[in-house]
Amino acid sequence: MGWRSWSDLVEVHARRPLNAAAEWGSADVVAESAALVDDVDAEHDGRTALWIAVQADKPDNARALTAAGANPWRPMMAGWSPGRLSLASRTPGLFTAPSGAQGLSQAESATVTEAHRFIDALGNFHYEGLSLCCVAGIDAAEAVRRLEATAVVHDDPESMVEDCWDDSLGEDALLTVGVTDVPGGCIVSQPWAFGASTPGVARRLSTGTVCYAMYANPKSGNQGSIVRDGVIAGWDLHPGGGWSAADDSAEEILRTYLYQNKAVAYCCAYAGLKPRDARPFTGQPDLWVQLPVRDYWAHNS
């Protein structure tokens, strides 16, 4: 909220200061704000302040809200409650579950364990300017065949990469992508520009399967897309954005929570890929290939 917003009653009602405090404030501010509301579990956009504190990974704020009377086990989006969602966090003992409270299923527990392993394995690396296309169920050789790409033959691959960085929007650089086999499928990537995330690339790769593509645009943020069997099913998405929508599926709510602020990991998880490290995204793919000259940006290419 801007400073003028605090003089606008409609804006204050719409924003619910307790919800904002749950995400951004300290535990003391949350406790003080909670004392000023009639219903600490009032919902806005399908979520309570406690849900927001849990999803924002603010355990101290969550404790302050439960001390003020918030119910961790109140069913909300797609059957998830704040307490059940917290079981997928790094602090799963945040709340005491009452008798009969629903925990995580075996499949959900496995998803959580894999997400934590994967995030730790990827670590932190610079990915601004990176484009990628995560493809389920096909290997790198099949990806190269579908793209009609040719292997790059170069005496000094490091020099080739440096040349692409120096002229990142030149035709040769935009048509040069890396391809890497990973458990669950393969990854097409380009560290310096948007070439690996174009609709033409994803449509060709997605025949009979699904792709999640992303360009980490330095100017406008992460731009994601979903392509299923040659059809664009989602466009201008924000992978790793961190907030679930009220109509999301239970699976998507869990994935969104686990991979919030982890855009690259989210793309892989959506396609069911399990890279063992960050190598496909840091300029060390299995193979560099050159795409044929086409209008890869065209949605119907």
Beta strands, then each sheet from edge to edge (+ up, - down):
strand 1: 131-136
strand 2: 150-151
strand 3: 176-182
strand 4: 185-190
strand 5: 210-217
strand 6: 221-228
strand 7: 231-237
strand 8: 287-290
sheet 1: 2+ 8- 3+ 4- 1+ 5- 6+ 7-
end
